[in-house]
Amino acid sequence: MGIQDIIEGKKQWRAHMARVKALPPDYQIVYKEMQRYLFKVGPVDLADGHLLAEIVDFFEQGAAGGKGVLQLVGTDVAAFCDDLIKDSRTYADVYQESLRKETP
């Protein structure tokens, strides 16, 4: 990864976060909780940024439609996140695979 890639990545991240900050306050709170959760347990390819951008798209549509954020995701935000990544390879999967390889 070159310096230009890093600079471009930072620009994209700042633009992404500007979109998050434009959301209503309740959406921002839930987004940040989802982001924190996904960074802990989320998919290996989370760094590609597609999932987080899609969540912001979903939230922007919900806010534009006048829906509350909990109408979109429900009251169990972690379960909503788990459902989003159910078919994705997670860091927990990578860890479990490494343990299996070490065991004869």
URRA-V662889 format. One record per residue. RES is the residue in one small letter. SS is DSSP state (a for helix, b for strand, c for the rest). Layout:
# URRA-V662889
RES	SS
RES	SS
This chain:
# URRA-V662889
m	c
g	c
i	a
q	a
d	a
i	a
i	a
e	a
g	a
k	a
k	a
q	a
w	a
r	a
a	a
h	a
m	a
a	a
r	a
v	a
k	a
a	c
l	c
p	c
p	a
d	a
y	a
q	a
i	a
v	a
y	a
k	a
e	a
m	a
q	a
r	a
y	a
l	a
f	a
k	a
v	a
g	c
p	b
v	a
d	a
l	a
a	a
d	a
g	c
h	a
l	a
l	a
a	a
e	a
i	a
v	a
d	a
f	a
f	a
e	a
q	a
g	a
a	a
a	a
g	c
g	c
k	c
g	c
v	a
l	a
q	a
l	a
v	a
g	c
t	c
d	c
v	a
a	a
a	a
f	a
c	a
d	a
d	a
l	a
i	c
k	c
d	c
s	c
r	c
t	b
y	a
a	a
d	a
v	a
y	a
q	a
e	a
s	a
l	a
r	a
k	a
e	a
t	c
p	c
